[in-house]
Amino acid sequence: MTEDLSRFRDAGGLVLARGTIDELAVQRLPTSPSNYEIWIAHRAGVSPELSREIEGRLLRGEVFTDEVNEELFDRYFAKTRLSAQMIEASAGIARELADVVSSLRGAGVQAERYAGELQSASQRMEVGVAPSDFSTIVARLAATTREMADYNRQLEGKMEVYSRQVETLQSTLQNVRVEALTDGLTGLANRKHFDEILRSRIADEQVNKAGLCLLLCDIDHFKRVNDTWGHQVGDQVIRYVAGVLRHNAGSDALAARYGGEEFAVLMPRTMLTTAETVAKNICRDVRAKKLSRKSTGQVLGSVTISIGVSSYRNAEGMGSFVGRADACLYHSKRTGRDRVTTDSEEESAFAA
């Protein structure tokens, strides 16, 4: 949205802002900063790709839930945010390094001056000096030595400060990266992080052939939950399912929020039977809890989840691997929900 800010500063900008707020009301969305940024960018036409997606969803009659808007924000604005933070942090590092270089150059000048004093004193003493001059030379050397020692102490203190500042900047960059790869609602990996790790795991599996399985999960009747109880309860359900996935996935697996109410679990060094067991445990644990509204304690009932499981096949592309898990997930949905389908089962059903 930095391409042409002038359109937001005049009277037309006020009309655009009011129209955006009205549109959020029509879509029954809160005027959060991210929601506002998405819709004003759409209405202003500054992101044609975003506008095409929004118009397509509107034509299909899709509901713009908080989850949908969060996905749009991550896709169209998160990279811009990350770039801005990286530029800011990089500029900070550049400033600190410039100060360090300046101080080191100053230390070089000071050391050169000190060396010159020592050389001068040495040359004078080699040819012999009068007793009256000797004390003058020693006093000058002592003063120059004190100056050099003081400068070194100052430089050491500066270097310690700079070191701490650079460590802080490194920590900031790490936090930026973690934030960029983490889903804000659940704390799981986001889709970007999942795609990166998936490519890496497939490359490892093609070499090691130790087993790689993928679980794609979808909360059953989630739209009904949102429509009946509201988006806050919907968020509560998503966080709860994320916790179940995190608990069951194990330390070696990657659990990610794949979409609005969709999740993925990538399990390296895992055979299909083990992955199927984990998937069934996830279904069981999600089903077991009775959800309630936090504010009133009102019992809302149980939530279920459907899962599709695929096992990586030699030399298979990423799209095929994910596509088979997605087909299994669809089979679970189509045959009653609250169940697990593996790619071997799905193929048997297709053959029959």
Secondary structure, DSSP 8 states (H G I E B T S, - for coil): --S-GGGGTSHHHHHHHHHHHHHHHHTT----HHHHHHHHHHHHTS-HHHHHHHHHHHHTT----HHHHHHHHHHHTHHHHHHHHHHHHHHHHHHHHHHHHHHHHHHHHHHHHHHHHHHHHHHHHHS---HHHHHHHHHHHHHHHHHHHHHHHHHHHHHHHHHHHHHHHHHHHHHHHHHHTB-TTT-SB-HHHHHHHHHHHHHHHHHH---EEEEEEEETTHHHHHHHH-HHHHHHHHHHHHHHHHHHH-TTSEEEE-SSSEEEEEEET--HHHHHHHHHHHHHHHHH-EEE-TTT--EEEE--EEEEEEE--TT--HHHHHHHHHHHHHHHHHTTSS-EEEHHHHHHHHH-
